[in-house]
């Protein structure tokens, strides 16, 4: 907070006086940058706090509203970016991300379940719009304000988890997988928090005022405390490796270390120790099955021979069998869930064949999902984008410019945390961490040269602008329909589910539910709709068989 305030004050002082130079041309640019910072801040708070109560939907009552918050942020980003879009200017990271999105869009065209493909592709597209908005103000005074706002959102996220652990329940909190706070799942909250932790550390060490340093240290302490309480091994491992990478980058950034305000590094170290100590020592409301839960989680940090570690390996091996069937484009964004019954094996811990919905919506790894859903080329483009960003951070850390070295170090920590958590869980397939990684990469990535620069005018510009607007509106409306359908299922009856499915006709969960309610004449159409959406799942066929109906040809 203190650092952001100093930068903004400095920029105001450096404005040219009206008597010496006309300031009118600069005012719109400053207001646009301020608007971008406010949009990014609102988006961060939106993906943290969005959620809705529902007795029918479990994780969707958290993930779907957060996706809507991301899409609305992307719409606001386009409203700020597109009116002045006259030149297509892309750096290497930008080009690779755009290529990955284009490849994913082609893959989505051939997906079996195009509703799931639309929602998964929409998340990627909205995250790219957030990244573009963040890049538009990177290195400007407004970027410091945006970073502070996102740090506030991360602190609020950690605070909701701590409130559930120490204070009590709220209607928006899930009663299982606690303490998940407004994320509904302790692992989801832990992933988001560990990715944001390098930013909170950066805000603390760069604060020029005591109030900013204290605010940043409080954020670091709360984040570490909730990371301990969640017992998320993926987040713990990501935190350790992220700290190691940042220490390595800081060792290269020698000039930067001597320009830090006194006390910042000590405040971060003290916050880390106090946060972890408080989480371990203070009594909480969590009810673990083990007498030594944190020691047990630490002992199983890299255990792949039993438990969830072994289950992940089985799931990864089976999932990669899908690549052989679709080696070019994959099975389509979001469609791993549709195809996994084709490759599951007996004893697979991640597949409950007797359940109507036998698996999670995503595999327990972003990168397994990207390879199987978007093909090896799509996954490679994303990895190359991350690698190019990391290489830029490495170079800037040793370049000797203190203003670039701090953000480069934090960027290395953010990308490391996202890579490690994503290797072991679904992270970039969810709206909140996708927003966080996109916004922080755009804001922290040092300036780079353009590898593609082409003017946009006439029909080409109109096609690009209106195509982007139409796509953003499409995914936003589809997401809004999902939220409305979840809200309508507050009543568990059939009539409520019938109303809800009108707003979300691609919801396999609603169709499966309606295939079990009422007379067979009303159930069969929904069982057939569920089978069209999930052609490799057995439960829709069983629902048809119970009514003596044949599956559609």
Residue, then its C-alpha position, 0 to 999 in steps of 0.5 A: x500500500x505504501x509503495x503504490x501510494x508513493x508511486x501515484x504521488x510521484x506521478x502526480x508531481x511529475x505532471x507538466x504544468x498547464x503553463x508550460x505544456x498542455x496536459x489534456x492529451x495525457x489525462x485520458x491515458x491516466x484515467x484509462x490506466x486508473x480504470x484498468x487498475x480498478x477493473x483488475x482490483x474488482x476482478x480479483x475481489x470478484x473471483x475471491x468472493x463470488x459464490x452462491x448457496x445450493x443444496x444440489x450443486x457442490x463445487x459448481x456453486x463456487x466455480x461457476x460464479x467465479x467463472x462469471x466474475x472472470x468473464x465480466x472482468x474480461x468484458x470490462x477489459x475489452x471495453x477499455x482495450x478495444x476502442x484504441x486497438x489500432x495495432x496488433x503488437x505481440x511479444x513472444x509471451x503474448x504470441x505463444x498465449x494467443x497461439x495456444x488459445x487459437x489451437x484450443x479453439x480449433x480443438x473445441x470445434x471437434x469436441x463431443x460435448x461442446x458445452x463443456x468445450x465452450x466453458x473451458x475455452x471461455x475461461x482461457x479466453x477471458x484469462x487472456x483478456x485479463x492478461x492483455x489489460x494487465x500488460x497495457x499498464x505494466x510499468x506504469x504507476x497504475x500497475x502498482x495500484x493494481x498489484x496492491x488491489x490484487x494483494x488485498x483480494x488474496x488477503x481477503x481469500x486467506x481471511x475467509x478460510x481462517x474465519x471458517x477455521x476459527x470463527x464459525x460457519x457461513x452459508x457460503x462456506x462448504x461443510x466439507x473439505x474445510x477450511x475452504x472459505x469462499x472457495x468451497x475446497x481447502x485445496x482450491x484456496x491453498x492453490x490460490x494463496x500460494x500463487x499470490x504469496x510472492x506478490x504479498x512478499x513483494x508488496x511488503x519489501x517494497x513498501x516505502x511507508x510503515x503502514x504499507x509494510x505492516x499491511x503487506x506483512x499481515x497479508x503474508x502472515x494470513x496467507x501462510x497460516x491458511x496454507x498450513x491449515x489447509x494441509x494441501x501438499x501440492x501447495x506446500x511443495x509449491x511454496x517451498x519451490x517458489x521460495x527457492x526460485x525467488x532466492x535464486x533470482x534475488x541472488x542475481x539481483x544484487x543492486x536491487x537488494x541494496x535499494x530496499x527500504x529497511x525492515x521489509x525483508x525482516x517483516x516478511x520473515x517475521x510474518x512467515x514465522x508468526x503465521x505458521x506458528x499461530x496456525x500450529x499452536x492456536x486451537x481451531x474448529x477443524x476436526x482432523x481424523x489424525x492426532x498429528x495431521x500436519x506431520x502426517x501431511x508433511x511425511x506424505x509430501x512426495x508419497x506416490x506409492x499409496x493413497x492419493x499419490x498412487x491414485x494420481x499416477x493411475x489416473x495420469x497413466x489412464x488419461x494419457x491413453x487418450x492422447x494416442x486416440x486424439x494425438x493432434x487436437x486432443x479430445x477438446x477443452x473440458x472434455x476429459x471428463x466425457x472420455x475418461x470412462x473409455x480408458x479407466x482400469x479396474x481399481x482406479x481410485x479416481x473413478x466411481x463407476x456406480x455413481x451418476x457422475x463418477x469422476x471430478x470434472x478435471x484430472x488431478x493435473x493441469x498438464x495432463x488435462x492440457x495434453x489430453x484435451x488440447x493435444x501435445x501441441x496446445x500444451x507445449x504452446x502454454x509451457x513455452x509461454x511460461x518458459x519465455x516469461x521465466x526466461x525474461x524474469x531471469x534476464x531482468x533479475x540480473x540486468x541491474x535495474x532495481x525497478x525491474x528486478x523486484x517484479x521479475x523475482x516475484x514473477x518467478x515465484x508466481x509462475x513456479x507456484x502455478x506450475x507445481x500446483x498445476x502439476x498435481x491438481x486442477x489449477x488453471x482450469x479454474x477461474x480464480x487461479x486463472x485470473x490470478x496468474x494472468x493478471x500477475x504475469x501481465x503486471x509483473x512481466x518486464x517490458x519486452x520487444x515485439x515479435x509481431x507488429x501489424x496495423x489494424x484498420x478497416x474491415x480487418x480491425x472491425x472483424x477483430x473487434x466485433x469478433x472479440x466482443x461477440x465471443x466474450x458476450x457468448x461465454x458470459x451469457x452461457x456462464x450467467x445461465x449456469x449461475x441462474x440454473x444453480x440459483x433456481x435449484x434451491x428447491x430440490x423439486x422436479x419443477x425447479x430443475x425443469x426451469x433451471x435446465x432451460x437456462x443451462x441446457x448443456x448441464x449434464x448434472x441437471x439432465x441426470x437429475x431429471x432422468x431420476x424424477x417423475x414418470x418415465x415419460x418425463x424422464x426419458x428425454x432427459x436421459x437421452x440428452x444426458x447420453x448425448x452429452x456423456x456418450x461414454x458414461x454408463x449411467x444415462x444408459x441405465x436410466x433409459x433401460x429402467x424405463x425400457x427405452x432404447x438409446x438414441x442411434 
